[in-house]
Amino acid sequence: MAVVRLICWIWVSICCGALCLHLANPSPPTDAATAEEVAPTEQNRDAEKEAAADSGWNLFSLSVNVCFLHGVTLILIFHLVRQHQTTWREAFGIGSPGFGKAALMATGIVVVAVPLTLFFAVASAQVMEALNAQPKTQQAVQMAEAAAPGFNRFALGAIAILIAPLVEELLFRGVFYPTIKQSGYPRLAVYGTSLLFALSHGNAMTFLPLALLSLALIWLYEKTNNLLAPILAHSLFNAANFVMIILKVDPRVWLKNFPHG
């Protein structure tokens, strides 16, 4: 029941965040007829102003999402731990001995997971194109690609590498997975939470890679009995992808050079 209430409050928080973004959206409707009459130099200035405004709005919307989703989720999980009168070590294995071995296993998972998930993401994109569906990258990836060097890029990196892995692992591997497993449904716990984790990112192209990543993180949690291991692996995974985005690495080149029997 406590987990059901947790889910309900998260949904309420997401809806509140979406409402705030809707009310705060500063983008007025564009007038095509007026735009055609603007001189080229003025159009360039307007384009630069619009790009700067879009960048600021993207950071603002991401900050709102972090507050209403990640922030509220973290507060709710803190409350859940206190409500059950347990410790973080008892609930998630945080602080357990043997973290060095767990960290080494987490690093190994990432070394294998990064190229595999890139491969499956590109393969998924090609399948979508074959089915006349247009593959799109995640909104967070689009923001990172468009972010200029400086505070915006730093903030995006901090959210992707530090905040998101912590909250998502606490929620999916720390709360959902053991709750379903302890209810007598171990297979549903593994596959159900992995599908839910992939769905939560709202992107068809990365659905399969993220589901596979979730399976690897569950295996890591089971082997180490320490949630810090999947948190670290998730953080390193996001860091590797963030660096590739900043360096403009195109994984599609890898698939084109892949030998095809």
Secondary structure, DSSP 8 states (H G I E B T S, - for coil): -HHHHHHHHHHHHHHHHHHHHHHH-------HHHHHTS-HHHHHHHHHHHHHHHHHHHHHHHHHHIIIIIIHHHHHHHHHHHHTT--HHHHH-TT-S-HHHHHHHHHHHHHHHHHHHHHHHHHHHHHHHHTT------HHHHHHHH--TTHHHHHHHHIIIIIHHHHHIIIIIIIIHHHHHHTT-HHHHHHHHHHHHHHHTT-STTHHHHHHHHHHHHHHHHHH--THHHHHHHHHHHHHHHHHHHTT--THHHHHTS---
